[in-house]
Amino acid sequence: MHPTMTHLLLVGIASVVAWVGCSRGLPPEEAGKIQVAEVRVAQLEKAIQDHKGKVILIDCWATWCVPCVKKFPKLVERHQKYAAQGLVCMSVSMDKLGAAEQYSKEKILKFLQEKRATFPNFILIQPDKEEEALVKLIGDCFLIPHLALFDRQGRRIWTSADGPELTDEQLDKKIEQLLAEKP
């Protein structure tokens, strides 16, 4: 094949791949609004405190955790359904618990953009070194996926590790009950 034809073919393929990628995720101007911050436990605690008066649902997950990736869209759905009523969803990536050479902030950000995670997103940078403070804050989140639910006063009232195990419908009902309470 002539070099010019090869170049045109490659440009065409790249354009299709880019278009397909954008059609699955957010448009580029909206995808840029989704951010992820690398934080320590103290910064995560401050983020929770900053949302006092709201109900908070935290999802601890990792890109290498198949059940986490499968369940993540439910967090996005809850955000879309309840944000106007006072629910703040937060995602906390535990990717740093995996192999160090596989960690990629860009991979996490791309995942969040594809899933339309337009809520606060964090990456714990030293979860293993801050285990005690982390467990005190959001429960035993080292078995992921892990959910933690906080009431409007900022008190942790339930985690998926502490139980009882809740179905999606039961968790939604619990969220709705907390949202119905006055701040």
The 8 nearest C-alpha neighbors of each residue, nearest first, counted from 0:
[[1, 2, 5, 4, 3, 6, 8, 7],
 [0, 2, 4, 3, 5, 6, 7, 8],
 [3, 1, 5, 4, 6, 0, 7, 8],
 [4, 2, 6, 5, 1, 7, 0, 8],
 [5, 3, 7, 1, 6, 2, 8, 0],
 [4, 6, 2, 8, 3, 7, 9, 1],
 [5, 7, 3, 9, 4, 8, 10, 2],
 [8, 6, 4, 10, 9, 5, 11, 3],
 [7, 9, 11, 5, 6, 10, 4, 12],
 [8, 10, 12, 6, 11, 7, 13, 5],
 [11, 9, 7, 13, 8, 12, 14, 6],
 [12, 10, 8, 14, 9, 13, 7, 15],
 [11, 13, 9, 15, 14, 10, 16, 8],
 [12, 14, 16, 10, 11, 15, 17, 9],
 [15, 13, 17, 11, 12, 16, 18, 10],
 [14, 16, 18, 12, 17, 13, 19, 11],
 [17, 15, 13, 19, 14, 18, 20, 12],
 [18, 16, 20, 14, 15, 19, 13, 21],
 [19, 17, 15, 21, 20, 16, 14, 22],
 [18, 20, 22, 16, 21, 17, 15, 23],
 [21, 19, 17, 18, 23, 22, 16, 24],
 [22, 20, 24, 18, 23, 19, 26, 25],
 [21, 23, 19, 20, 24, 18, 25, 26],
 [24, 22, 21, 20, 19, 113, 25, 114],
 [25, 23, 113, 21, 22, 112, 20, 114],
 [24, 26, 30, 29, 21, 27, 112, 115],
 [25, 27, 29, 28, 21, 30, 24, 22],
 [28, 26, 30, 29, 25, 31, 21, 24],
 [27, 29, 26, 31, 30, 32, 25, 33],
 [30, 28, 31, 32, 26, 27, 25, 33],
 [31, 29, 27, 25, 32, 33, 112, 28],
 [32, 30, 29, 33, 28, 27, 34, 112],
 [33, 31, 30, 29, 34, 28, 117, 112],
 [34, 32, 31, 30, 117, 112, 116, 35],
 [33, 35, 32, 120, 36, 108, 31, 119],
 [34, 36, 120, 121, 108, 37, 122, 33],
 [37, 35, 121, 122, 38, 120, 34, 119],
 [36, 38, 122, 121, 124, 123, 35, 39],
 [39, 37, 123, 42, 124, 122, 36, 121],
 [38, 40, 42, 41, 123, 124, 43, 125],
 [39, 41, 43, 42, 133, 44, 38, 132],
 [42, 40, 44, 43, 39, 45, 38, 132],
 [43, 41, 45, 44, 40, 39, 38, 46],
 [44, 42, 40, 46, 45, 41, 47, 39],
 [43, 45, 41, 47, 42, 46, 40, 48],
 [44, 46, 48, 42, 47, 43, 49, 41],
 [47, 45, 49, 43, 44, 48, 42, 50],
 [46, 48, 44, 45, 49, 50, 43, 51],
 [47, 49, 45, 51, 50, 46, 44, 153],
 [48, 50, 46, 47, 51, 45, 44, 52],
 [51, 49, 48, 47, 53, 52, 46, 87],
 [50, 52, 48, 53, 153, 49, 152, 151],
 [51, 53, 151, 182, 152, 50, 54, 153],
 [54, 52, 151, 85, 51, 50, 86, 55],
 [53, 55, 86, 150, 151, 149, 87, 85],
 [56, 54, 87, 149, 86, 148, 88, 53],
 [55, 57, 148, 88, 147, 89, 87, 149],
 [58, 56, 89, 147, 146, 90, 88, 55],
 [57, 59, 146, 90, 145, 91, 60, 89],
 [60, 58, 91, 145, 144, 92, 90, 146],
 [59, 61, 144, 92, 67, 93, 143, 58],
 [62, 60, 94, 93, 92, 64, 63, 67],
 [61, 63, 64, 68, 94, 107, 60, 67],
 [62, 64, 61, 65, 94, 97, 68, 67],
 [65, 63, 67, 61, 62, 66, 68, 60],
 [64, 66, 68, 67, 69, 63, 62, 61],
 [67, 65, 69, 68, 64, 70, 144, 143],
 [68, 66, 144, 70, 64, 60, 69, 65],
 [67, 69, 65, 71, 66, 70, 64, 62],
 [68, 70, 66, 67, 71, 65, 72, 73],
 [71, 69, 67, 68, 72, 73, 66, 74],
 [70, 72, 68, 73, 74, 69, 67, 75],
 [73, 71, 75, 74, 70, 76, 114, 69],
 [72, 74, 76, 71, 75, 70, 77, 167],
 [75, 73, 77, 72, 71, 76, 78, 88],
 [74, 76, 72, 78, 73, 77, 116, 79],
 [77, 75, 73, 79, 78, 74, 80, 72],
 [78, 76, 80, 74, 79, 75, 81, 73],
 [77, 79, 75, 82, 76, 81, 80, 88],
 [78, 80, 76, 77, 81, 82, 75, 83],
 [79, 81, 77, 78, 76, 82, 83, 84],
 [80, 82, 84, 86, 78, 83, 77, 79],
 [83, 81, 86, 78, 85, 84, 79, 87],
 [82, 84, 85, 81, 86, 80, 79, 78],
 [85, 83, 81, 82, 86, 178, 80, 179],
 [84, 86, 53, 82, 83, 54, 87, 178],
 [87, 85, 82, 54, 81, 55, 53, 84],
 [88, 86, 55, 54, 82, 56, 85, 89],
 [87, 89, 56, 55, 78, 57, 118, 86],
 [90, 88, 57, 119, 120, 118, 56, 58],
 [89, 91, 120, 58, 57, 121, 59, 92],
 [92, 90, 59, 121, 122, 58, 120, 60],
 [93, 91, 122, 60, 61, 94, 59, 121],
 [92, 94, 61, 95, 60, 96, 123, 91],
 [93, 95, 61, 96, 92, 97, 102, 62],
 [96, 94, 97, 93, 102, 124, 99, 123],
 [97, 95, 94, 93, 98, 126, 127, 99],
 [98, 96, 95, 94, 99, 102, 101, 63],
 [97, 99, 101, 100, 102, 96, 95, 94],
 [100, 98, 101, 102, 97, 95, 96, 94],
 [99, 101, 98, 102, 103, 97, 95, 94],
 [102, 100, 99, 98, 103, 97, 94, 95],
 [103, 101, 99, 100, 95, 94, 104, 98],
 [102, 104, 106, 105, 101, 107, 94, 100],
 [103, 105, 107, 106, 108, 102, 35, 122],
 [106, 104, 108, 103, 107, 109, 110, 102],
 [107, 105, 109, 103, 104, 108, 110, 62],
 [106, 108, 110, 104, 105, 109, 111, 103],
 [109, 107, 105, 111, 110, 106, 112, 104],
 [108, 110, 112, 106, 111, 107, 105, 113],
 [111, 109, 107, 113, 108, 112, 114, 106],
 [112, 110, 108, 114, 116, 109, 113, 115],
 [111, 113, 115, 109, 114, 110, 30, 108],
 [112, 114, 24, 110, 111, 115, 109, 23],
 [113, 115, 111, 112, 116, 110, 72, 24],
 [116, 114, 112, 113, 117, 111, 25, 24],
 [115, 117, 111, 114, 118, 75, 112, 33],
 [116, 118, 33, 115, 119, 32, 75, 112],
 [117, 119, 116, 89, 88, 120, 87, 33],
 [120, 118, 89, 90, 121, 117, 88, 35],
 [121, 119, 90, 35, 89, 91, 118, 36],
 [120, 122, 91, 36, 35, 37, 90, 92],
 [123, 121, 92, 37, 91, 38, 124, 36],
 [124, 122, 38, 126, 39, 125, 37, 93],
 [123, 125, 38, 37, 39, 122, 126, 95],
 [126, 124, 128, 127, 123, 129, 39, 95],
 [127, 125, 129, 128, 123, 130, 124, 96],
 [126, 128, 130, 125, 129, 96, 95, 141],
 [129, 127, 125, 126, 130, 131, 124, 132],
 [130, 128, 126, 127, 132, 131, 133, 125],
 [129, 131, 133, 127, 132, 128, 126, 134],
 [130, 132, 134, 133, 129, 135, 128, 136],
 [133, 131, 135, 134, 130, 129, 136, 40],
 [132, 134, 130, 136, 135, 131, 40, 129],
 [135, 133, 138, 139, 131, 136, 137, 132],
 [134, 136, 132, 133, 138, 137, 131, 139],
 [137, 135, 133, 134, 138, 132, 44, 155],
 [138, 136, 134, 147, 135, 133, 139, 140],
 [139, 137, 134, 140, 135, 136, 158, 160],
 [140, 138, 134, 141, 160, 137, 142, 133],
 [139, 141, 142, 145, 138, 143, 59, 134],
 [140, 142, 139, 143, 145, 93, 144, 134],
 [143, 141, 140, 144, 145, 139, 160, 59],
 [144, 142, 145, 60, 141, 140, 59, 67],
 [143, 145, 67, 60, 59, 142, 66, 146],
 [144, 146, 143, 59, 140, 159, 58, 142],
 [145, 147, 58, 159, 158, 57, 59, 148],
 [148, 146, 158, 57, 56, 157, 137, 159],
 [147, 149, 56, 157, 55, 155, 156, 158],
 [150, 148, 155, 55, 154, 153, 156, 54],
 [149, 151, 54, 153, 152, 154, 177, 155],
 [150, 152, 52, 53, 54, 153, 51, 182],
 [153, 151, 150, 154, 51, 52, 182, 149],
 [152, 154, 151, 150, 51, 149, 48, 155],
 [155, 153, 149, 150, 152, 156, 151, 148],
 [154, 156, 149, 148, 157, 153, 150, 147],
 [155, 157, 149, 148, 154, 150, 158, 147],
 [158, 156, 148, 147, 155, 159, 161, 162],
 [159, 157, 147, 160, 161, 146, 162, 148],
 [158, 160, 162, 146, 161, 145, 164, 147],
 [161, 159, 158, 162, 139, 145, 138, 140],
 [162, 160, 158, 159, 163, 157, 138, 139],
 [163, 161, 164, 159, 160, 158, 157, 165],
 [162, 164, 165, 161, 159, 160, 158, 157],
 [163, 165, 162, 159, 166, 160, 161, 158],
 [166, 164, 169, 170, 163, 167, 162, 159],
 [165, 167, 169, 168, 170, 164, 171, 163],
 [168, 166, 170, 169, 171, 165, 73, 172],
 [167, 169, 171, 166, 170, 172, 165, 173],
 [170, 168, 172, 166, 171, 165, 167, 173],
 [169, 171, 173, 167, 172, 168, 165, 174],
 [172, 170, 174, 168, 169, 173, 175, 167],
 [171, 173, 175, 169, 170, 174, 176, 168],
 [174, 172, 170, 176, 171, 175, 169, 177],
 [175, 173, 171, 177, 172, 176, 178, 170],
 [174, 176, 172, 178, 173, 177, 171, 179],
 [177, 175, 173, 179, 174, 178, 172, 180],
 [178, 176, 174, 180, 179, 175, 150, 173],
 [177, 179, 175, 180, 176, 174, 54, 85],
 [180, 178, 176, 177, 175, 181, 174, 84],
 [181, 179, 177, 178, 182, 176, 151, 175],
 [180, 182, 179, 178, 151, 177, 52, 53],
 [181, 52, 151, 180, 53, 152, 178, 51]]
